[in-house]
Amino acid sequence: MNSSNTNNGQSNNGKSSRLDGINRDLGLYFLELSRLRSSAAPTEMEEDEEEAPKELNTINSSGGFLVVAPDKLSVKYTTVNLHGHDVGVVQANKPAPVKRLLYYFEIYVKDAGAKGQIAIGFTNEGFKMRRQPGWEVNSCGYHGDDGLLYRGQGKGDAFGPTYTTGDTVGGGINYASQEFFFTKNGVLVGTVCKEKEMKGRLFPTIAVHSQNEEVHVNFGQKKFAFDLKEYEAQERLKRQMTIEKISLPPNISYGLVRSYLLHYGYEDTLNSFDLASKSTIPPVYIAQENGFDEQDIGYALNQRKILRQLIRNGEIDAAISKLRDWYPQIVQDDKSATCFLLHCQKFIEFVRVGALEEAVKYGRIELAKFFRLAGFDDLVQDCVALLAYEHPQESCVGYLLEESQRDLVADTVNAMILSTNPNTQDMEGCLQSYLERLLRQLTACCLERRSANGEQGEAFLLRRVL
């Protein structure tokens, strides 16, 4: 404690103005996080916003050779085909949605007709509607008469069994592996790599090509013959097993966890963690060459622990009092982002215990000064709005009463204290632990990979992965 006070005295030298300016920026970083929390939920709905196919497209089809039923979910080839261009082809009314792990649909062959020249697959928007899927570029099709898979060429590849009257056949896209997959009667037939040039909008497509062929389409309006949920679970398990096969030295993983506990001031947990690591067989030793500067992230550990506990317990006055004693430079500007978050949390604690009159009095004194300051007014309004609800926890501003809001304020104070370390060179390192920065890199890599796949695949949500 004495050592920290000595450091505090040193911060009032010529460096203070530069550090104070940067410190205010650290507080603003957490203020922005608090602002984002109020609108975080809608951003996770990205994969649900796409409109999936529901019926067949009766406008863009080779209508001269087939008849689409009024429900737009079944087709029948009604003429006699004379040559290869007399194909009855119809696409879905919408392209396959891409912001998900898998897309899948099925057909039921009610009648294989004269020759059983039925096909299921995917085609792009400009596909020639008098050709079988797979016969033209930017298309892929699994054909029933020969069991071959066609991918943009006149010649097919051996793939699976033929299919005929009474069979249910499915076609899907695995966006994670960039593969097409096909099924027959609820069983996976096989997968094939999706060509790189087929990254655009792809439409579920079916084709009939001989008299009396009749097919019914299932876009998910009823249960699939194939267990898609189980297949999706298997695909996720494959990815997880691939990750788990990667060998990671124990000292690296332990070092990351230890740096996290040090960064956020979890001193008691850190001591228990160190004790546990020494009792393993063999013991885990954290090598110095692992890149962690424990002296810097362990700065003022005990004081940061105390302040975090006070804020998480809602004892904001006690936390502010400690800050004034230990780190007066952090709270000397009463209109800083850090002070603002502390005052907001004090107001929130009054509301939490139902002391509304005290909340109003406190708000008039401490929050009123922020009403007309850019960047502060929206959070002030959210705080004041808590008073308008009988059950504020259930309101649109109820996020302020969650434990995570206390954590955010505690994180702000923690970062501000770390920034007072005279040895600190990277102020951004005060904001997040090494583990969190690693997770940010993971997020960036996953987003980059998705971008390389033409924004195909489910949106990466770190919370879901963890």
C-alpha positions in Angstrom: 0.0 0.0 0.0 2.8 2.4 0.9 4.5 1.5 -2.4 1.4 2.5 -4.3 1.1 5.8 -2.5 4.7 6.5 -3.4 3.9 5.9 -7.0 0.9 8.2 -6.8 3.2 11.0 -5.7 5.3 10.4 -8.7 2.4 10.7 -11.0 2.1 14.4 -10.2 5.3 15.3 -12.1 5.6 16.4 -15.7 4.1 13.2 -16.9 0.8 13.9 -15.2 -0.9 16.0 -17.9 -0.1 13.4 -20.6 -1.3 10.5 -18.4 -4.4 12.3 -17.4 -5.4 12.8 -21.0 -4.9 9.2 -21.8 -6.6 8.2 -18.6 -9.7 10.1 -19.6 -9.7 8.1 -22.8 -9.6 4.8 -20.8 -12.7 5.9 -19.0 -14.4 6.9 -22.2 -13.6 3.4 -23.6 -15.7 1.8 -20.8 -18.4 4.5 -21.2 -18.8 3.4 -24.8 -19.0 -0.3 -23.6 -21.8 0.7 -21.3 -23.6 2.5 -24.1 -23.3 -0.5 -26.4 -24.7 -2.9 -23.7 -28.1 -1.2 -24.0 -28.2 -2.2 -27.7 -26.2 -5.4 -27.7 -29.1 -7.9 -28.0 -30.3 -7.1 -31.6 -26.8 -7.5 -33.1 -27.0 -11.2 -32.2 -30.0 -11.8 -34.5 -28.0 -11.5 -37.7 -28.5 -15.1 -38.8 -32.2 -15.0 -38.1 -32.8 -12.0 -40.4 -32.4 -13.8 -43.7 -35.6 -15.0 -45.5 -35.5 -18.7 -46.3 -37.2 -20.4 -49.3 -40.8 -21.3 -48.7 -42.1 -22.3 -52.1 -41.1 -22.7 -55.8 -40.7 -19.8 -58.1 -43.4 -20.1 -60.8 -42.1 -17.1 -62.7 -38.5 -18.1 -63.3 -38.9 -21.8 -64.5 -39.1 -23.8 -67.7 -42.8 -23.7 -67.5 -43.4 -25.2 -71.0 -42.4 -28.6 -69.7 -43.8 -28.8 -66.2 -46.8 -27.8 -64.2 -46.4 -26.4 -60.7 -49.2 -27.2 -58.3 -51.2 -24.3 -56.8 -49.5 -24.8 -53.4 -46.1 -24.2 -55.3 -44.6 -27.2 -53.5 -44.9 -29.9 -56.2 -44.1 -30.2 -59.9 -45.0 -32.6 -62.6 -43.5 -33.2 -66.1 -46.5 -33.3 -68.4 -45.0 -33.6 -71.9 -42.8 -36.0 -73.8 -39.1 -34.8 -73.9 -37.6 -34.8 -77.4 -34.0 -33.7 -76.6 -31.7 -32.7 -73.8 -33.0 -29.1 -73.6 -36.5 -30.1 -72.8 -35.8 -30.2 -69.1 -38.4 -28.9 -66.6 -36.4 -26.9 -64.1 -37.7 -24.8 -61.2 -35.8 -22.9 -58.5 -37.0 -21.9 -55.0 -38.5 -18.5 -54.6 -35.5 -17.4 -52.5 -31.8 -18.2 -52.5 -30.5 -20.5 -49.7 -29.7 -18.4 -46.6 -26.0 -18.2 -46.0 -25.6 -16.8 -42.4 -25.9 -20.2 -40.8 -23.9 -23.4 -40.4 -26.1 -25.5 -42.7 -28.9 -25.1 -45.2 -31.0 -28.1 -46.3 -34.2 -29.1 -48.2 -35.8 -32.3 -49.5 -37.9 -33.7 -52.3 -40.2 -36.7 -52.3 -40.4 -38.6 -55.6 -44.1 -39.3 -55.9 -43.7 -40.7 -59.5 -40.4 -41.4 -61.3 -42.2 -41.3 -64.6 -41.0 -42.8 -67.8 -37.2 -42.5 -67.2 -36.7 -41.2 -63.7 -34.5 -38.3 -64.9 -35.1 -36.3 -61.7 -32.4 -34.1 -60.2 -31.9 -32.1 -57.0 -29.3 -29.5 -56.4 -28.3 -25.8 -56.4 -28.0 -23.3 -59.2 -27.2 -19.6 -59.4 -29.5 -16.8 -60.3 -28.5 -16.7 -64.0 -28.9 -20.5 -64.6 -30.3 -21.7 -67.9 -33.7 -23.0 -66.9 -33.8 -25.7 -69.6 -30.8 -27.6 -68.3 -30.4 -30.1 -65.5 -28.6 -28.7 -62.4 -25.0 -29.6 -62.7 -24.9 -29.5 -66.5 -24.0 -25.8 -66.5 -21.3 -23.8 -64.6 -22.2 -22.4 -61.2 -24.5 -25.4 -60.5 -24.4 -28.8 -58.8 -26.9 -31.6 -59.0 -27.4 -35.2 -57.8 -29.3 -37.1 -60.5 -31.8 -39.9 -59.9 -31.5 -42.0 -63.1 -27.7 -42.7 -62.8 -26.8 -41.6 -59.2 -24.1 -39.4 -60.6 -23.1 -36.0 -59.3 -22.8 -33.2 -61.9 -20.8 -30.0 -61.2 -20.8 -27.7 -64.2 -19.8 -30.3 -66.8 -21.6 -32.7 -69.0 -19.9 -35.7 -67.4 -20.9 -36.7 -63.9 -18.9 -38.3 -61.2 -19.8 -41.5 -59.3 -21.5 -40.4 -56.1 -24.4 -42.4 -54.8 -27.4 -44.7 -55.4 -30.1 -44.0 -57.9 -33.5 -42.9 -56.6 -37.0 -43.5 -57.8 -40.7 -43.5 -56.8 -41.2 -43.4 -53.1 -37.7 -42.1 -52.3 -37.0 -38.9 -50.3 -33.8 -37.1 -51.4 -32.2 -34.1 -49.8 -29.7 -31.5 -50.7 -27.8 -29.2 -48.5 -24.8 -26.8 -48.1 -22.3 -26.9 -45.2 -21.0 -23.4 -45.1 -18.3 -24.2 -42.5 -16.7 -26.9 -44.6 -17.8 -25.3 -47.9 -19.4 -28.5 -49.1 -22.6 -29.7 -50.7 -24.1 -32.8 -49.1 -26.9 -35.0 -50.3 -29.1 -37.6 -48.6 -31.5 -40.5 -49.5 -34.3 -41.7 -47.3 -32.8 -40.0 -44.2 -29.3 -41.3 -44.7 -26.3 -39.2 -45.8 -25.2 -40.2 -49.3 -22.0 -38.1 -49.4 -20.4 -34.7 -49.6 -18.6 -32.8 -52.3 -16.4 -29.7 -52.2 -18.2 -26.6 -53.2 -16.4 -24.9 -56.1 -14.8 -21.6 -55.1 -16.5 -19.8 -57.9 -19.9 -20.8 -56.5 -19.9 -18.2 -53.7 -22.9 -16.2 -54.9 -26.5 -16.6 -54.2 -27.5 -20.3 -54.8 -31.1 -21.4 -55.2 -32.4 -24.8 -54.2 -33.3 -26.4 -57.6 -35.2 -29.4 -58.8 -35.6 -30.8 -62.3 -37.9 -33.3 -64.0 -37.2 -34.6 -67.5 -39.5 -37.4 -68.6 -43.3 -37.9 -68.8 -45.3 -38.1 -65.6 -42.4 -37.4 -63.3 -43.8 -35.8 -60.1 -41.9 -34.4 -57.2 -43.0 -32.8 -53.9 -40.7 -30.3 -52.2 -40.1 -29.8 -48.4 -38.5 -26.5 -47.5 -38.9 -27.3 -43.8 -42.7 -26.8 -43.6 -42.8 -30.4 -42.2 -40.3 -32.7 -40.6 -37.4 -33.8 -42.7 -36.6 -37.5 -43.3 -33.0 -36.7 -42.5 -32.1 -35.7 -38.9 -30.6 -32.3 -39.7 -30.2 -31.3 -36.0 -28.1 -34.4 -35.3 -26.0 -33.8 -38.4 -25.4 -30.2 -37.3 -24.4 -31.4 -33.9 -22.0 -33.9 -35.5 -20.5 -31.1 -37.6 -20.0 -28.9 -34.5 -18.4 -31.8 -32.7 -16.0 -32.4 -35.6 -14.8 -28.8 -35.3 -14.5 -29.0 -31.6 -12.4 -32.2 -31.8 -10.2 -30.6 -34.4 -9.5 -27.8 -31.9 -8.9 -30.2 -29.0 -6.3 -32.1 -31.0 -4.1 -29.0 -31.0 -1.4 -29.5 -28.3 -1.0 -26.6 -25.9 1.8 -26.7 -23.3 0.3 -26.4 -19.8 2.5 -23.5 -18.8 0.9 -21.4 -21.7 -2.7 -22.1 -20.7 -1.9 -21.6 -17.0 0.0 -18.4 -17.8 -3.0 -17.0 -19.7 -5.4 -17.8 -16.8 -2.9 -16.4 -14.3 -2.5 -13.2 -16.3 -6.3 -12.7 -16.4 -6.6 -13.1 -12.6 -3.7 -10.6 -12.1 -5.1 -8.1 -14.6 -8.5 -7.9 -12.9 -7.3 -8.0 -9.3 -8.7 -11.4 -8.3 -6.0 -11.8 -5.7 -7.7 -14.6 -3.6 -8.5 -16.7 -6.6 -5.0 -16.2 -7.9 -3.5 -17.5 -4.7 -5.8 -20.6 -4.9 -4.9 -21.1 -8.5 -1.2 -20.9 -7.8 -1.6 -23.5 -5.0 -3.5 -25.8 -7.3 -0.9 -25.5 -10.1 1.8 -26.5 -7.7 -0.1 -29.6 -6.6 -0.5 -31.0 -10.1 1.6 -34.0 -11.2 3.9 -32.9 -12.5 3.8 -29.3 -11.1 3.1 -26.5 -13.6 5.7 -23.8 -13.7 5.1 -20.5 -15.5 8.2 -19.8 -17.6 9.4 -16.2 -17.7 9.8 -16.4 -21.5 6.0 -16.8 -22.0 5.7 -13.0 -22.7 3.8 -12.0 -19.6 5.1 -9.1 -17.6 3.6 -10.1 -14.3 5.2 -7.2 -12.4 3.2 -4.7 -14.5 -0.1 -6.5 -14.4 0.4 -7.3 -10.7 0.7 -3.6 -9.9 -1.4 -2.5 -6.9 -3.0 -6.0 -6.8 -4.4 -5.8 -3.3 -5.9 -2.3 -3.7 -7.5 -3.3 -7.0 -9.0 -6.4 -5.3 -10.5 -4.2 -2.5 -12.0 -1.7 -4.9 -13.5 -4.4 -7.1 -15.1 -6.1 -4.1 -16.6 -2.8 -2.9 -18.0 -1.9 -6.3 -19.4 -5.4 -6.9 -21.1 -5.2 -3.4 -22.7 -1.8 -4.4 -20.6 0.1 -1.9 -19.8 3.0 -4.2 -19.2 5.7 -1.6 -16.6 3.5 0.1 -14.9 2.9 -3.3 -14.8 6.6 -4.1 -13.4 7.3 -0.7 -10.6 4.7 -1.2 -9.8 6.2 -4.6 -9.5 9.7 -3.1 -7.0 8.3 -0.5 -5.0 6.0 -2.8 -5.4 7.5 -6.3 -6.7 11.1 -6.1 -5.7 11.8 -9.7 -8.3 9.4 -11.0 -11.2 11.2 -9.3 -9.9 14.8 -9.3 -11.8 15.6 -12.5 -15.4 15.2 -11.3 -16.6 15.4 -14.9 -14.4 12.5 -16.2 -15.9 9.4 -17.7 -14.7 7.4 -14.7 -16.4 9.7 -12.1 -19.5 9.7 -14.3 -19.7 5.9 -14.3 -19.2 5.8 -10.5 -21.9 8.4 -9.9 -24.3 6.5 -12.3 -23.6 3.3 -10.3 -24.4 5.1 -7.0 -27.7 6.2 -8.5 -28.4 2.7 -9.7 -27.7 1.2 -6.3 -30.3 3.6 -4.8 -32.9 2.3 -7.3 -31.8 -1.3 -6.7 -32.8 -1.1 -3.0 -36.0 1.0 -3.7 -34.6 4.2 -2.2 -36.1 6.4 -5.0 -36.2 9.7 -3.1 -32.5 9.4 -2.3 -31.9 8.5 -6.0 -33.7 11.6 -7.1 -31.7 13.8 -4.7 -28.4 12.2 -5.7 -29.3 12.5 -9.4 -30.0 16.3 -9.1 -26.6 16.8 -7.5 -24.3 14.4 -9.3 -25.9 13.4 -12.6 -27.4 16.8 -13.5 -24.0 18.2 -14.3 -23.6 15.6 -17.2 -27.0 16.3 -18.9 -25.6 18.6 -21.6 -22.2 17.0 -22.0 -21.7 15.2 -25.3 -21.3 11.4 -24.8 -22.9 11.3 -21.4 -26.5 12.4 -21.8 -27.9 9.1 -23.2 -26.6 7.1 -20.3 -28.0 9.7 -17.9 -31.4 9.4 -19.5 -31.2 5.6 -19.1 -30.4 5.9 -15.5 -33.2 8.4 -14.8 -35.6 6.2 -16.8 -35.2 3.5 -14.1 -37.5 5.7 -11.9 -40.3 5.5 -14.3 -40.9 1.7 -14.0 -42.6 -0.2 -11.3 -40.4 -3.2 -12.1 -37.2 -1.6 -13.6 -35.4 -4.9 -13.9 -37.9 -5.9 -16.6 -37.7 -2.7 -18.5 -35.6 -1.7 -21.5 -33.1 -0.1 -19.2 -33.0 -3.1 -16.8 -29.5 -3.9 -18.1 -28.2 -1.2 -15.7 -29.4 -3.3 -12.7 -27.5 -6.4 -13.9 -24.3 -7.5 -12.1 -22.4 -7.0 -15.4 -22.9 -3.2 -15.0 -21.2 -3.3 -11.6 -18.4 -5.4 -13.3 -18.0 -2.7 -16.0 -17.6 0.0 -13.4 -15.1 -2.1 -11.5 -13.2 -2.8 -14.7 -13.1 0.9 -15.4 -11.5 1.6 -12.0 -9.1 -1.3 -12.4 -7.9 0.0 -15.8 -7.4 3.5 -14.4 -5.3 2.2 -11.5 -3.2 0.1 -13.9 -2.6 3.2 -16.0 -1.1 5.0 -13.0 1.8 2.6 -13.0 4.9 4.7 -14.1 6.3 1.7 -16.0 3.2 1.4 -18.2 4.0 2.0 -21.8 1.0 0.5 -23.5 -2.1 2.1 -22.2 -4.3 -0.2 -24.3 -2.9 -3.1 -22.3 -4.7 -1.6 -19.2 -8.1 -2.2 -20.8 -8.0 -6.0 -21.4 -6.0 -9.0 -20.2 -3.8 -11.1 -22.4 -6.5 -13.8 -22.6 -9.1 -11.3 -23.8 -6.7 -9.9 -26.4 -6.2 -13.5 -27.6 -9.9 -14.0 -27.8 -10.2 -10.8 -29.8 -7.6 -12.2 -32.2 -9.7 -15.4 -32.5 -12.7 -13.3 -33.3 -10.8 -11.4 -36.0 -9.6 -14.6 -37.6 -13.0 -16.2 -37.6 -14.5 -13.0 -39.2 -11.7 -12.9 -41.8 -12.3 -16.6 -42.6 -16.0 -15.9 -43.1 -15.2 -13.0 -45.3 -13.0 -15.2 -47.4 -16.0 -17.5 -47.9 -18.1 -14.7 -49.3 -19.7 -13.9 -45.9 -21.1 -17.4 -45.8 -21.5 -19.3 -42.6 -23.1 -18.5 -39.3 -22.1 -15.3 -37.6 -19.3 -15.7 -35.1 -20.5 -15.1 -31.6 -17.8 -15.5 -29.0 -20.3 -16.0 -26.2 -21.7 -19.0 -28.0 -18.3 -20.5 -28.5 -17.4 -20.1 -24.9 
